[in-house]
Amino acid sequence: MAKAEYKVIGTSPARMGGIDRVIGKGVYGIDLMLKDQLHGAILRSQYAHAKIISIDTSEAKKLPGVHAVITAEDAPNVRYGRSYIDRHILARGKVRFMGDPVAAVAADTLAIAKAALKKIKVTYEPLPVLIDAEEAMKPDAVVLHDDMPLPKNIPADVKVRNVCGFTQVHVGDPDKAMAEADLVVEEVYETKMIHPQYLEPRSAAAQMEPNGRLTVWANAQAPFPVRQEVAKMLGMPLNNVRVISADIGGGFGGKGSGITSGAAIEPICGLLAQKTKRAVMIVLDKAEETISTTIRSGAKMYIKTGVKKDGTILARTGKVIYDTGGYSGFGVQAGGRCTNMLGGWYLMPNAHIDGYTVYTNKQVCGPVRGPGGPQAAFAVESHMDTIAAKLGMDPTEFRLKNIPKPGDKIIGVHKLRDVSLGETIKVAKENIGWGKVKLEKNQGIGLATGSWIESAGPGGGAIVKVNEDGSVTVHVGKIDMGTAPRFGIPVIVAEELGVPVEDVTVLSVDTDASPWDAGTVGSRAILVSGTASQRAAIDARTQLFKIAAGQLEASPDDLEIVDRQIRVKGTPSKTVALSVVATNAHNVIGEVIGRGYCDNLELMAEEKAHGSSQPFTTHACIVEVDTMTGNVKILKYVAVHDIGQPIHLAAVEGQIEGATAMSIGQALCEQVVFDKDGKTLNPSFVDYLMPTLNMMPRIETTLVHGYPGAGPYGAKGAGEIACVPPMACIANAIFNATGVRVTKLPLSPENVLRALKEAGKA
């Protein structure tokens, strides 16, 4: 659809609440201060794997200022999880990673609470530690979860242990196709665990009300799943738990919480509030964040592809070993996505790929931005360049030869409706100067593509209320995280109701008042909540038109709203102020309240019927490699994206730039480092290397148009897909510069230099 058809869709109005954030007036979870508030702290395991023999809290309870000390014995014996229900609120009988919560304290001050933690005496019986996921799968490995059976879909002849998720991709006859191939290329790629490293730490506050209700303040991405989790784990009915969201200072999936979480501090805080009958607040410190909250999993990926001499891909086989840590967390879903994406987004007539999600004694895998996708893309897109080099083909031409067309199937998608992949490749080539730019010694050019399926979670609702003065208040269950609630949704509602964007206010989430929503996860804010808000605004507009029709002596179908005025189409003189109609509604229907809902299953059914319109992207870069040190410098970086119709243009560009920067960090330097005993060696910002300003290039973003998606006005998700290509893009540029393929992340100076030395290039 052409942008000219819209009044505000595709523009960049000021972000709602943006000034408050810039000048420091935004109220975040960590800023909360409740009356008579106690401070909570959590005792975490100092062993990666051990039996809990006994816990003595007597000395801690005697400390002046301590109001409660809790262990698993003080909590209902209820477990939580997503696919595997394998974890307790506090470790019960056993700890499975160094950081597992064992006990918690509420005290008058944080200093007293931390002092009390030191007085808790835990007797452990250490057990063998599993750090490597491939070793943990072996039939003779120690079992981390004795009461968790292997997935039922694992073939009977496959003998493994510590597997909580299994995904199998099987298309055609790959063995026969491989035998017919002119070239077969086989490689192994490996990525490391990284932490999302949002600046605001996780926090929670809880308070028991006089009527027995529990109110929880959470900086979580999914308030309604948090409510569900707290109620279930504390044995309370849902109507006795209320969750209120504060502004959130970054999450990237790491604060997904709810049933997808591996770091549920809200139930711990609620339990302390129950015990003390006081308000309790828990704020994690930076080191605690890094060792205990959910992270992006590491993966080891075996990939083998058979091709013809002309570059036609015939078949792929492979295996994914996905490290989910001490509990399943989001690993089953992320590992499954990684397995499917190892098949790529090109034509793949024959494939057999097995994916294993594996327990280890490391912290838990969570739904970090694009779960499973960046890992798979590093292998797939690096592998594509390796194959192209062996064929003597240009990497871009090799890709273009194998791109699908509308109506084609790709791995994980039964039919494509629109395919923008080819255009993104061609635009990226042009923008980076492929084949034209003059490269100096040790400089290289690289390119990688990617795709993403926006299918996380169920749906979400919206309520649009038109106030007496014609301004609009919107309730959604989505929290604002630089996404739809404060960017896209005001634009959508303003478009449908014919009011300025500044007349629209989107409220923060309160589970007592907001419509239910699965959370701000999975690139689904615009698709689901945007669609729900559009429908709610249309519902409100319909009510307004019915009321105004009598006054204007016209059919409701002949009315429109322009600049806060309801008027007859083609007759601008016949008009009535929106505020007048909204006020008159008090005498007719009470007030104008529109409702809308969008279910993800609905979107998926639509795409099944007409084909998937999933987004595609191509990133390209130029790098310079110092062969003496292994240091890699990015000289130029371009990102070309199809995200359908942008709703808020600046927000889309910001999402692309932010996700790209995040993945560049994983490419060049980021990793959580564990020793052989499972201890995290780099828990602070001092030791956990993140890209600094001098490492980060200017990201030149280009959007391609004409490929409408399933969201409102043809929008597609933009928050995760830009995380997919950067790691392979940079690795391919290094390969082009040096002729050396680095197969393990990060592409740090030591790893690059090691690869250069092994190849005799340094």
C-alpha positions in Angstrom: 0.0 0.0 0.0 1.2 3.5 -0.8 2.2 5.7 2.2 0.1 8.5 0.6 -3.1 6.6 1.6 -2.5 7.3 5.3 -2.5 10.5 7.3 0.0 9.4 10.1 0.9 5.8 9.3 4.5 5.6 8.3 5.5 8.9 9.8 7.6 9.5 13.0 5.6 11.5 15.5 7.2 12.1 18.9 7.3 9.1 21.1 4.7 9.2 23.9 6.6 9.8 27.2 9.9 10.2 25.4 10.8 13.5 26.9 10.4 12.1 30.5 12.8 9.3 29.7 15.4 11.6 28.2 15.4 14.0 31.2 15.3 11.3 33.8 11.7 11.6 34.9 10.6 8.1 33.8 9.5 5.9 36.7 11.1 2.5 36.5 10.6 -0.5 38.7 13.8 0.2 40.6 12.4 3.7 41.5 9.4 2.2 43.5 9.3 3.0 47.2 6.3 1.5 49.2 5.3 2.4 52.7 7.1 0.3 55.4 9.0 -1.5 52.6 11.4 -4.3 53.4 14.4 -5.2 51.3 14.7 -8.7 49.9 17.8 -10.7 48.9 18.3 -14.2 47.5 20.8 -16.8 48.5 22.1 -18.5 45.5 23.9 -21.8 45.1 27.7 -21.8 45.1 27.7 -25.2 43.4 26.7 -25.9 39.8 25.4 -29.3 40.7 24.8 -30.7 44.2 22.3 -32.3 46.5 21.0 -30.1 49.3 21.5 -32.1 52.5 20.3 -29.4 54.9 19.6 -25.7 55.3 20.0 -24.1 58.7 18.4 -20.6 58.9 18.3 -20.2 62.7 21.2 -17.8 62.9 19.9 -15.7 60.1 16.5 -15.4 61.7 18.1 -14.1 65.0 19.7 -11.1 63.2 18.1 -7.8 64.3 16.1 -6.3 61.5 15.4 -9.6 59.7 11.6 -10.2 59.3 11.6 -13.5 57.3 13.9 -16.2 56.0 12.4 -18.6 53.5 13.5 -21.8 51.8 11.6 -24.3 49.6 10.0 -25.7 52.7 8.1 -22.4 53.1 6.7 -22.5 49.6 4.0 -24.7 48.0 5.6 -27.8 46.4 4.7 -26.5 42.9 6.9 -26.5 39.9 6.9 -24.3 36.9 8.2 -24.2 33.4 6.9 -24.1 29.8 7.3 -27.3 27.9 8.9 -29.1 30.8 7.6 -28.3 34.3 10.9 -28.8 36.0 11.7 -26.0 38.4 10.6 -24.8 41.9 10.4 -21.3 43.2 13.4 -22.1 45.4 15.7 -25.1 44.8 14.2 -28.3 46.4 16.5 -31.2 47.1 19.1 -30.3 44.4 20.8 -27.3 42.7 21.5 -27.4 39.0 23.5 -24.3 38.3 25.7 -21.9 40.2 23.1 -19.2 40.9 20.1 -21.4 41.5 18.0 -19.7 44.3 18.1 -21.6 47.5 16.7 -19.2 50.2 15.6 -15.6 50.5 15.5 -13.0 53.2 13.4 -9.9 54.0 14.9 -7.3 56.3 14.8 -3.6 57.2 17.8 -2.7 55.0 19.6 -4.4 52.1 22.8 -4.5 54.2 21.0 -6.5 56.9 19.4 -8.8 54.3 22.8 -9.6 52.8 24.3 -10.1 56.2 21.5 -12.6 56.9 22.3 -14.5 53.7 25.8 -15.1 55.0 24.4 -16.7 58.2 22.4 -19.3 56.4 24.2 -22.6 56.5 23.6 -24.9 53.6 25.2 -28.3 53.5 25.7 -29.7 50.0 26.8 -32.9 48.5 28.6 -32.0 45.3 27.8 -33.9 42.2 29.5 -34.2 38.8 29.2 -31.1 36.7 28.2 -31.1 33.0 29.4 -28.0 31.1 29.5 -29.3 27.6 26.1 -30.1 26.1 27.4 -32.7 23.7 29.0 -34.5 26.6 25.8 -34.2 28.6 23.9 -36.1 25.9 26.1 -39.2 26.2 24.4 -42.4 27.5 26.9 -42.6 30.4 26.5 -38.9 31.5 25.1 -38.2 35.0 21.4 -37.4 34.9 20.5 -33.8 36.0 16.7 -34.3 36.3 16.0 -37.8 37.5 12.2 -37.4 37.3 12.1 -35.8 33.8 11.5 -38.4 31.1 13.1 -38.0 27.6 10.8 -36.5 25.0 8.5 -39.1 23.5 9.4 -38.2 19.9 13.0 -39.2 20.2 13.6 -42.3 18.0 13.9 -45.6 20.0 17.4 -46.3 18.6 18.8 -42.9 19.7 20.5 -43.4 23.1 20.9 -40.0 24.9 20.6 -38.5 28.3 19.7 -35.0 29.6 17.6 -34.1 26.5 14.4 -32.1 27.2 13.5 -31.2 23.6 13.8 -33.0 20.3 12.9 -31.6 16.9 13.2 -33.4 13.6 13.1 -31.9 10.1 12.6 -34.5 7.4 11.8 -33.5 3.8 12.3 -35.6 0.7 15.2 -38.1 0.4 18.4 -36.3 1.4 20.6 -39.4 1.2 19.7 -40.0 -2.4 20.1 -36.3 -3.2 23.5 -36.2 -1.6 24.6 -39.1 -3.7 23.7 -37.2 -6.8 25.4 -34.0 -5.8 28.5 -32.7 -7.6 29.8 -31.1 -4.4 29.1 -31.9 -0.7 30.3 -29.5 1.9 30.3 -30.4 5.6 31.1 -28.0 8.5 30.6 -27.5 12.2 29.7 -24.1 13.8 29.5 -23.1 17.4 28.1 -20.1 19.3 28.4 -19.2 23.0 25.9 -18.2 25.6 25.4 -14.4 25.9 23.5 -12.3 28.3 21.0 -9.7 27.0 22.7 -7.1 29.3 19.8 -4.6 29.7 20.9 -1.6 31.8 18.0 -1.8 34.3 18.3 -4.8 36.6 15.4 -7.1 37.2 13.3 -6.0 40.2 10.0 -6.8 41.9 8.0 -5.5 44.7 5.1 -7.2 46.4 2.6 -6.2 49.1 -0.3 -8.0 50.8 -3.4 -6.0 51.0 -5.7 -6.0 54.0 -8.3 -8.0 52.0 -5.8 -10.8 51.3 -4.9 -9.8 47.8 -1.3 -9.6 46.6 -0.2 -6.7 44.5 3.1 -7.2 42.6 5.0 -4.5 40.8 7.2 -6.0 38.1 9.5 -4.8 35.4 8.7 -7.9 33.3 7.8 -8.1 29.7 4.7 -10.3 30.3 2.6 -9.0 33.2 -0.3 -11.5 32.7 1.9 -14.6 32.6 3.6 -13.2 35.8 0.2 -13.0 37.4 -0.5 -16.6 36.4 2.9 -17.7 37.6 2.6 -16.0 41.0 -0.9 -17.3 41.6 0.0 -20.9 40.7 3.3 -20.9 42.7 1.8 -19.3 45.8 -1.5 -21.3 45.7 -3.7 -18.2 45.1 -6.7 -17.6 42.8 -6.0 -15.2 39.9 -8.4 -12.6 41.2 -6.3 -12.3 44.4 -3.1 -11.4 42.4 -2.7 -8.0 40.8 0.4 -7.2 38.7 1.3 -3.5 37.9 4.0 -2.6 35.3 6.4 0.2 35.7 8.5 1.5 32.8 11.1 -1.1 31.8 14.7 -0.2 31.1 15.4 -2.8 28.5 14.6 -6.5 28.3 15.3 -8.0 24.9 13.4 -11.2 26.0 15.5 -11.5 29.1 12.6 -10.1 31.2 10.1 -12.3 29.4 9.2 -13.8 32.7 6.0 -15.8 33.2 5.9 -19.4 32.0 8.9 -18.7 29.6 11.1 -17.6 32.4 14.0 -19.2 34.2 14.4 -16.4 36.8 11.1 -15.8 38.5 11.8 -13.4 41.3 8.2 -12.1 41.5 7.0 -15.3 43.3 9.9 -15.1 45.7 9.0 -11.5 46.5 5.4 -12.4 46.9 6.2 -15.2 49.3 8.3 -12.9 51.4 5.4 -10.4 51.5 3.0 -13.1 52.6 5.3 -14.1 55.4 6.0 -10.6 56.7 2.7 -8.9 56.0 4.8 -6.1 54.7 5.8 -4.7 51.4 9.0 -6.3 50.1 11.2 -5.3 47.2 14.0 -7.3 45.5 16.5 -5.7 43.1 19.2 -7.8 41.5 22.7 -6.4 41.3 24.7 -6.6 38.1 26.7 -9.8 39.0 23.6 -11.5 40.2 21.8 -10.6 36.9 24.6 -12.2 34.8 24.8 -15.4 36.8 21.1 -16.1 37.5 18.8 -14.7 34.8 17.9 -16.1 31.5 20.4 -15.8 28.6 20.8 -16.7 24.9 21.8 -20.3 24.6 24.9 -21.5 23.0 24.6 -24.0 20.2 26.7 -26.5 18.3 25.5 -27.1 14.7 26.6 -29.7 12.3 25.7 -28.8 8.7 26.2 -30.7 5.5 24.9 -29.5 2.1 24.9 -31.1 -1.4 24.8 -28.9 -4.5 25.1 -29.2 -8.3 27.9 -27.5 -10.2 25.6 -24.7 -11.3 24.9 -23.9 -7.6 21.5 -25.5 -7.2 21.0 -26.8 -3.7 19.9 -30.4 -3.6 19.9 -31.4 0.1 21.0 -30.6 3.6 21.5 -32.8 6.7 22.5 -31.5 10.1 22.3 -31.7 13.8 21.7 -29.0 16.4 22.8 -29.4 20.1 21.2 -26.6 22.0 22.4 -25.8 25.5 19.4 -24.9 27.7 21.2 -24.8 31.0 20.0 -26.3 34.4 16.3 -26.1 33.6 14.4 -26.2 30.3 13.3 -22.5 30.4 12.6 -21.5 26.8 15.1 -23.9 25.4 12.7 -26.4 23.9 11.1 -23.7 21.8 14.3 -21.9 20.9 16.1 -25.2 20.1 13.2 -26.2 17.9 13.4 -22.9 16.0 17.1 -23.2 15.6 16.7 -26.7 14.2 14.1 -25.5 11.6 16.2 -22.5 10.7 19.3 -24.6 10.1 17.4 -25.7 7.0 17.7 -22.1 5.8 15.2 -19.9 4.0 16.2 -21.0 0.5 14.7 -23.7 -1.6 15.6 -27.0 0.1 13.9 -30.0 -1.6 15.6 -32.6 0.7 16.6 -32.3 4.3 17.1 -34.2 7.5 18.0 -32.2 10.6 17.8 -33.4 14.2 17.8 -30.9 17.0 18.4 -31.7 20.7 17.8 -29.3 23.6 20.1 -30.4 26.3 20.4 -29.8 30.1 23.7 -28.7 31.4 24.9 -27.2 34.7 24.8 -23.6 33.4 22.2 -20.9 33.8 18.9 -21.1 32.0 18.1 -20.4 28.3 15.5 -17.8 27.9 13.6 -16.2 24.9 16.3 -13.6 24.1 15.7 -11.6 21.0 15.1 -14.0 18.1 15.5 -17.2 20.1 17.3 -19.8 18.1 17.6 -17.7 14.9 20.9 -15.9 15.3 22.7 -19.1 16.1 21.2 -21.0 13.1 21.9 -18.0 10.8 25.6 -17.9 11.8 25.9 -21.5 10.6 23.6 -21.3 7.5 24.9 -18.1 6.1 28.6 -18.8 6.8 28.1 -22.2 5.2 26.5 -20.6 2.1 29.7 -18.5 1.5 31.9 -21.6 2.0 29.9 -23.5 -0.6 30.0 -20.5 -3.0 33.8 -20.3 -2.7 34.2 -24.0 -3.4 32.0 -23.6 -6.5 33.8 -20.5 -7.6 30.6 -18.6 -7.6 29.8 -15.1 -6.3 28.1 -15.5 -2.9 25.2 -13.2 -3.9 24.6 -15.1 -7.2 24.6 -18.4 -5.3 21.9 -17.1 -3.0 19.8 -15.6 -5.8 19.9 -18.9 -7.6 18.3 -20.6 -4.7 15.7 -18.1 -3.4 12.1 -19.2 -3.3 9.3 -17.7 -5.3 5.7 -16.9 -4.1 3.9 -20.2 -3.7 7.1 -22.1 -2.8 7.7 -24.0 0.4 10.7 -23.6 2.6 11.7 -25.5 5.8 9.1 -24.7 8.4 6.7 -22.8 6.1 4.2 -24.6 4.0 3.7 -21.8 1.4 5.1 -18.4 0.8 2.8 -15.5 -0.3 5.4 -12.8 -1.0 9.1 -13.2 -1.1 11.3 -10.1 -0.7 14.5 -11.9 -0.2 15.9 -11.4 -3.7 15.2 -7.6 -3.6 16.9 -7.3 -0.2 20.0 -9.0 -1.6 20.1 -6.8 -4.6 19.6 -3.6 -2.6 22.2 -4.6 -0.1 24.7 -5.3 -2.9 24.1 -1.8 -4.3 24.3 -0.1 -1.0 27.6 -1.8 0.1 29.2 -1.3 -3.3 29.5 -5.1 -4.0 31.9 -5.6 -6.9 32.6 -1.9 -7.2 34.2 -0.8 -4.0 38.0 -0.9 -3.9 39.3 -3.0 -1.0 42.7 -2.5 0.5 44.9 -5.3 1.8 43.2 -7.3 4.6 39.9 -5.7 3.9 36.9 -7.9 3.0 33.3 -7.6 2.0 30.6 -9.9 3.3 26.8 -10.4 3.1 24.3 -12.5 5.0 20.5 -12.9 4.8 17.9 -13.9 7.3 14.2 -14.3 8.0 12.0 -14.6 11.0 8.5 -16.0 11.8 6.5 -13.9 14.1 4.5 -16.6 15.9 5.3 -16.3 19.6 2.5 -16.8 22.1 -1.3 -16.4 21.9 -3.1 -13.1 21.3 -3.9 -9.9 23.1 -6.7 -7.3 23.5 -7.2 -3.6 23.3 -9.7 -1.1 24.7 -10.1 2.3 23.2 -12.0 4.9 25.2 -13.0 8.2 23.7 -13.1 10.9 26.4 -15.5 13.8 26.5 -13.1 16.3 25.0 -12.4 13.9 22.1 -9.0 12.7 23.4 -8.5 9.0 23.5 -7.2 6.6 26.2 -6.0 3.1 25.2 -5.7 0.1 27.4 -3.5 -2.8 26.2 -1.8 -5.7 28.0 1.5 -4.9 26.3 4.3 -3.2 28.2 6.3 -0.5 26.5 9.9 -1.6 25.6 10.6 0.8 22.8 7.9 -1.0 20.8 4.2 -0.6 19.9 2.6 0.7 23.0 4.2 4.2 23.0 5.1 4.3 19.3 2.9 2.3 16.9 -0.4 2.0 18.8 -1.0 5.8 19.2 -0.3 6.2 15.5 -2.8 3.4 14.6 -5.6 4.7 16.9 -5.0 8.3 15.6 -5.2 7.1 12.0 -8.6 5.4 12.6 -10.2 8.1 14.8 -9.0 11.1 12.8 -7.3 12.8 15.8 -3.7 14.0 16.3 -1.3 11.4 17.7 -0.7 13.6 20.8 -4.4 13.2 21.7 -3.9 9.4 22.2 -2.6 8.1 25.6 -1.7 4.5 26.1 -1.8 3.4 29.7 0.7 1.2 31.6 -0.4 -2.3 32.2 -2.4 -3.2 35.3 -3.8 -6.7 35.2 -6.9 -5.5 37.2 -7.8 -3.1 34.4 -5.9 -3.9 31.2 -7.1 -6.5 28.7 -5.3 -9.8 28.7 -2.2 -10.2 26.7 0.5 -12.8 26.4 3.3 -10.2 26.7 5.7 -8.1 24.7 7.6 -10.9 23.1 8.2 -12.5 19.7 8.0 -9.5 17.3 4.2 -9.6 17.9 3.5 -6.2 19.5 2.4 -4.5 16.2 1.0 -7.7 14.7 -1.2 -8.6 17.6 -1.7 -5.5 19.8 -1.6 -3.2 16.7 -4.4 -5.2 15.1 -6.4 -5.4 18.3 -6.0 -1.6 18.8 -7.0 -1.0 15.2 -10.2 -3.1 15.7 -11.0 -1.4 19.0 -10.6 2.1 17.4 -12.9 1.0 14.5 -15.4 -0.2 17.1 -15.3 3.1 18.9 -15.6 5.0 15.6 -18.6 3.0 14.6 -20.3 3.9 17.9 -19.5 7.6 17.3 -20.9 7.5 13.8 -24.2 5.9 15.0 -24.6 8.8 17.5 -23.6 11.5 15.1 -25.7 10.2 12.2 -29.0 11.5 13.6 -27.6 15.0 14.3 -26.1 15.2 10.8 -29.1 13.6 9.1 -26.9 11.1 7.3 -26.1 7.4 7.2 -23.2 6.3 9.5 -21.6 4.8 6.4 -21.3 8.3 4.9 -19.4 9.8 7.8 -15.7 10.4 8.4 -13.5 12.0 11.1 -11.1 14.7 10.1 -9.2 17.0 12.5 -11.4 16.1 15.5 -14.5 16.8 13.5 -17.2 14.2 12.4 -18.5 15.2 9.0 -20.4 14.0 6.0 -18.1 12.8 3.2 -18.1 15.3 0.4 -20.0 17.8 2.4 -17.5 19.5 4.8 -20.1 22.0 5.9 -22.2 19.3 7.6 -20.0 18.7 10.7 -20.1 18.2 14.4 -17.2 18.2 16.9 -15.9 14.9 18.0 -16.0 16.2 21.6 -19.7 17.0 21.3 -20.5 13.5 20.1 -18.4 11.9 22.8 -20.1 13.9 25.4 -23.6 13.2 24.0 -22.7 9.5 24.3 -23.4 9.8 28.0 -27.1 10.0 27.2 -27.1 7.2 24.7 -24.6 4.4 25.6 -22.8 5.7 28.7 -19.5 6.4 27.0 -17.7 5.3 23.8 -15.6 2.3 24.5 -14.3 0.2 21.6 -13.0 -3.3 22.1 -10.7 -5.4 19.9 -8.8 -8.6 20.1 -6.3 -10.5 17.9 -5.3 -14.0 18.3 -2.0 -15.3 17.0 -3.8 -18.4 15.8 -6.0 -16.2 13.7 -3.0 -14.7 12.0 -1.4 -18.1 11.5 -4.6 -19.5 10.0 -4.7 -16.5 7.6 -1.2 -17.2 6.5 -1.9 -20.9 6.2 -4.8 -20.1 3.9 -3.1 -17.5 1.7 0.6 -18.1 2.4 3.2 -16.7 4.7 4.3 -13.1 4.3 7.2 -13.4 6.7 9.9 -10.7 6.6 13.3 -11.1 5.0 16.5 -9.2 5.3 20.0 -8.9 4.0 22.9 -7.3 5.8 26.3 -6.4 4.2 29.5 -5.0 5.6 33.1 -4.2 4.9 35.7 -5.1 7.5 39.4 -4.7 8.0 41.4 -7.5 9.8 44.6 -6.8 11.6 46.5 -10.0 10.9 49.1 -9.2 13.6 46.5 -9.0 16.4 43.3 -10.6 15.0 41.4 -7.4 15.6 38.4 -6.8 13.3 37.1 -3.3 12.5 33.8 -2.8 10.7 34.3 0.0 8.2 30.8 0.1 6.7 27.5 -1.7 7.6 24.2 -1.7 5.7 20.9 -3.4 6.7 18.2 -3.9 4.2 14.8 -5.0 5.6 11.3 -5.9 4.5 9.0 -5.2 7.4 5.9 -4.5 5.3 4.3 -1.2 6.0 6.1 0.7 8.8 3.7 2.1 11.3 6.1 4.4 13.1 9.1 4.9 10.9 11.6 6.1 13.5 10.6 3.2 15.8 11.2 0.7 13.0 14.6 2.1 12.2 15.5 2.2 15.9 14.5 -1.5 16.3 16.7 -2.5 13.3 19.7 -0.5 14.5 19.4 -1.8 18.1 19.0 -5.4 17.1 21.9 -5.2 14.7 24.1 -3.6 17.3 23.1 -6.4 19.8 24.1 -9.1 17.3 27.3 -7.3 16.4 28.2 -7.5 20.0 27.7 -11.3 20.0 29.7 -11.5 16.8 32.8 -9.6 18.0 33.2 -10.0 21.7 30.3 -11.2 23.9 30.1 -14.5 25.7 29.4 -15.8 29.2 32.5 -17.6 30.3 32.3 -20.6 32.6 35.0 -22.6 34.3 35.0 -26.4 34.6 33.0 -26.2 37.8 30.3 -24.1 36.2 31.3 -20.8 37.8 30.7 -17.6 35.7 34.0 -15.9 35.3 32.8 -12.6 33.9 29.7 -11.5 35.8 30.3 -7.7 35.7 30.4 -5.1 33.0 34.2 -4.9 33.7 34.8 -8.5 32.6 31.8 -9.1 30.3 33.0 -7.5 27.0 30.4 -5.5 25.1 30.9 -3.4 22.0 32.1 0.1 22.8 31.5 3.2 20.6 34.7 2.8 18.7 33.7 -0.8 17.7 30.2 0.1 16.5 29.8 1.3 12.9 27.0 3.6 11.6 24.2 1.2 10.6 22.7 2.4 7.3 19.1 1.1 7.2 17.0 0.7 4.0 13.4 -0.6 3.8 12.0 -2.3 0.8 8.3 -1.9 0.1 5.5 -3.8 -1.6 5.4 -7.0 0.5 2.5 -6.5 2.9 2.4 -8.6 6.1 -0.3 -9.9 8.4 -0.3 -6.9 10.7 -2.4 -3.7 10.5 -2.0 -1.9 7.2 0.3 -4.7 6.1 2.9 -4.3 8.9 5.4 -7.0 9.9 7.5 -7.4 13.1 10.8 -5.6 13.2 12.2 -6.2 16.7 14.0 -9.5 16.2 14.8 -10.2 12.5 17.8 -7.7 12.5 19.5 -10.0 15.1 19.6 -12.8 12.6 22.3 -11.9 9.9 25.0 -9.8 11.6 27.2 -12.6 13.0 27.5 -14.5 9.6 27.7 -11.2 7.7 30.9 -10.2 9.7 32.3 -13.7 9.5 31.9 -13.8 5.8 33.6 -10.4 5.4 36.6 -11.8 7.5 36.6 -14.9 5.2 36.7 -12.6 2.1 39.5 -10.6 3.6 41.7 -13.5 4.8 40.5 -16.6 3.1 40.1 -18.1 6.6 36.8 -19.4 7.9 36.2 -18.8 11.7 33.6 -21.3 12.8 33.3 -20.4 16.5 32.0 -17.2 18.1 32.9 -14.7 19.2 35.1 -13.3 16.3 37.4 -11.9 19.0 41.0 -11.0 18.3 42.2 -14.2 20.0 39.8 -16.5 18.0 40.5 -14.8 14.7 44.3 -14.8 15.3 44.2 -18.4 16.3 42.3 -19.3 13.1 44.8 -17.2 11.0 47.8 -19.0 12.6 46.3 -22.4 12.1 45.8 -21.5 8.4 49.3 -20.1 8.2 48.0 -16.6 7.5 49.6 -14.9 10.5 
